[in-house]
Amino acid sequence: MKFQTTKTGLLESILFASRVINPKNSTIILSGIMMETEKELTVYSTDLETSIKCKSPVKVIEKGKVVVPARVFVNILKSLKESKIEVGFNNSTNQVVIECDKAFFTLNTLPVGEYPEFPVVKREMNFKISSDKFRLLVNKVQKAASVDESRATLTGILFEITEGVLSMVATDSYRLAIAKENVDKDLQPISVIIPSKVLDSVSKSEYKGSDIEISIEENQISFYMEGDEKRKDIIVSRLLSGKFPEYKQLIPGESRHEILVEKERMLDVVKRISSISQDSIPVRLTIDKGKITVSMSVKEVGDSSEDLEVSYVDDKIEIAFNPEFLMDGISTIDGKNIVLSINDPLKPVLIKPEKNSNVIYLLMPIRVS
């Protein structure tokens, strides 16, 4: 195997593939990336749950394949100057040889025969969505997904298509985020749970203004992305098993109190008041005629409070939240204003846009004395 390309082009492919590699994995072969040259360069990576394949144009001198330690290879590429780079395999030493400008490296390889095969993709049900719209959907819900591996289903994001509407839903039991986007009306209804980290990898790809083709099978999902530089990336992931919570029944129909608040002003105040926070001390909202008082009291530190003017004339409400979760919810909503829909200080509060319902965020209050 031997090929020539640019340092930046190779580094981009390797970095994209490296996203799936878990440094804590004890299986040595899974710490590697496989490079294969035919008419182009194909880079493979996997953690057995998710697999990535990157194809990019290079000058192929010799066909072949090698597996290199991903972390070391990335470090080498990052250290090189921007220039033409040549990568080859020395059969006698079983090493990869890297030459760029006047720099020269040899790198030990891993056994090609032990590297897992890339999953077979049937492309049974597939559709396209703008990468920009897809990225927006993921960004709106991802923070609400659980990070508790003991509750595997909640570490994923529900991917649901009904009547031409794609919904992404995430929850960690303390909050619920929903974002929707129109897709092809002829698509069959489907409901699957995708690992959050997979959607994160797709959304963080550098493709902008192009489409992502999504293919869903019985137990896996695939994402196809094609860039301007003729690079083609494929991410294939197993779907999460288990039943996602019946989230629709959690969303309140009508609310006793609907409070319109300027989004950026609210966000600034909560950030400022929470600057004294320690160990997830809750932030309190005292909603009274004409104002919201945002406050926090930390026994070992001190107190903070600030008022926000609002058009509110009903009974006084006192409610408290995890400040980080509250700021995530406010940030999720687009537009100048947000609406806080409140029924009871101990029941979930709905944070939504002023004019549409494509994105909503449901947050559980914290009981305080």
JOMO-V294867 format. One record per residue. SS is DSSP state (H for helix, E for strand, L for the rest). PSI is psi in whole degrees, 0 to 359 (999 if undefined). D_FIRST is the distance of its C-alpha to the first C-alpha in whole Angstrom. Layout:
ss=[SS,SS]
psi=[PSI,PSI]
d_first=[D_FIRST,D_FIRST]
//
This chain:
ss=[L,E,E,E,E,E,H,H,H,H,H,H,H,H,H,H,H,H,L,L,L,L,L,L,L,L,L,H,H,H,H,E,E,E,E,E,E,L,L,L,E,E,E,E,E,E,L,L,L,E,E,E,E,E,E,E,L,L,E,E,E,E,L,E,E,E,E,E,E,H,H,H,H,H,H,H,H,H,H,L,L,L,L,E,E,E,E,E,E,E,L,L,L,L,E,E,E,E,E,E,L,L,E,E,E,E,E,E,E,E,L,H,H,H,L,L,L,L,L,L,L,L,L,L,E,E,E,E,E,E,H,H,H,H,H,H,H,H,H,H,H,H,H,H,L,L,L,L,H,H,H,H,H,H,H,E,E,E,E,E,E,E,L,L,E,E,E,E,E,E,E,L,L,L,E,E,E,E,E,E,E,E,L,L,L,L,L,L,L,E,E,E,E,E,E,H,H,H,H,H,H,H,H,L,L,L,L,L,L,L,E,E,E,E,E,E,L,L,L,E,E,E,E,E,E,E,L,L,L,L,L,E,E,E,E,E,E,E,E,E,L,L,L,L,L,L,H,H,H,H,L,L,L,L,L,L,E,E,E,E,E,E,H,H,H,H,H,H,H,H,H,H,H,H,H,H,L,L,L,L,L,L,E,E,E,E,E,E,L,L,E,E,E,E,E,E,E,E,L,L,L,E,E,E,E,E,E,E,E,L,L,L,L,L,L,L,E,E,E,E,E,L,H,H,H,H,H,H,H,H,H,H,L,L,L,L,E,E,E,E,E,E,L,L,L,L,L,L,E,E,E,E,E,L,L,L,L,L,E,E,E,E,E,L,L,L,L,L,L]
psi=[131,137,162,141,193,152,314,315,317,318,319,317,317,318,318,316,328,343,333,349,127,114,342,354,129,350,112,319,331,353,358,164,134,133,132,134,127,255,343,179,130,127,131,147,157,153,18,340,321,138,144,139,125,124,133,149,131,171,106,123,318,138,154,184,148,160,124,150,122,312,314,319,318,316,320,311,320,330,344,153,159,113,177,140,142,130,127,172,128,108,327,328,352,39,153,136,127,123,131,121,241,6,144,126,146,139,127,147,170,159,120,322,340,353,133,147,149,140,147,132,125,339,53,303,114,152,169,149,145,134,327,316,320,315,319,316,312,315,330,333,341,322,339,351,147,152,7,106,342,346,68,319,322,350,353,176,127,130,106,130,123,124,46,14,125,124,135,133,135,146,147,18,343,339,159,129,136,131,140,152,141,138,193,124,340,358,141,145,141,150,113,162,123,135,133,321,332,313,328,317,319,315,335,5,155,1,126,138,1,176,151,128,128,130,128,127,188,318,12,161,145,145,126,127,138,129,175,333,25,19,139,127,140,130,126,129,145,147,154,139,172,173,127,146,149,81,331,327,349,341,120,145,286,152,147,326,129,114,119,126,142,122,302,323,315,315,316,316,313,319,315,313,328,1,343,4,144,136,45,38,132,152,135,140,117,109,116,179,114,357,159,125,117,126,161,144,119,114,316,350,301,202,158,148,153,145,147,132,133,161,88,130,4,193,156,137,134,124,150,150,159,121,323,316,321,316,323,316,316,317,330,328,132,160,169,323,153,161,128,114,114,132,316,144,345,7,155,140,134,125,123,167,163,327,347,173,27,338,128,157,120,128,130,132,167,132,125,154,999]
d_first=[0,4,7,11,13,17,17,20,18,15,18,20,17,17,21,21,19,21,24,24,23,26,27,30,28,28,25,22,19,21,20,17,15,12,9,8,7,9,12,12,10,12,13,15,18,21,24,25,28,26,22,21,18,17,16,15,15,12,11,8,7,5,5,4,6,8,11,13,17,18,21,19,16,19,21,19,18,22,23,21,23,22,20,17,14,11,8,5,5,8,9,13,14,11,11,9,10,12,14,17,20,21,20,17,16,14,14,14,13,15,15,12,15,18,17,19,19,20,23,25,27,29,31,34,36,35,36,35,36,36,34,37,39,37,36,40,41,38,40,43,43,40,42,45,42,43,41,43,40,43,44,41,42,43,40,39,40,42,40,43,44,48,49,47,46,43,45,43,45,44,47,47,51,52,51,50,48,47,46,46,45,45,43,43,47,46,43,44,46,43,43,40,39,36,35,36,32,30,33,32,29,29,32,30,28,28,29,32,34,32,33,31,31,32,32,34,34,36,35,32,31,28,28,26,26,25,25,26,23,21,20,21,21,23,24,26,29,31,35,37,40,44,46,46,50,52,52,54,57,57,57,61,62,65,66,69,68,65,65,63,61,60,56,55,58,58,55,56,59,57,54,57,59,56,56,58,56,55,54,54,58,59,60,63,64,68,68,72,74,72,69,67,67,63,64,62,64,62,65,63,63,65,65,64,65,65,67,65,68,68,70,71,74,74,75,73,70,68,64,62,58,55,54,50,51,53,51,48,51,52,49,48,50,50,53,56,58,57,60,60,62,64,66,67,66,64,62,59,59,57,56,55,55,59,58,55,54,50,50,52,52,54,55,57,59,60,63,65,69]
//
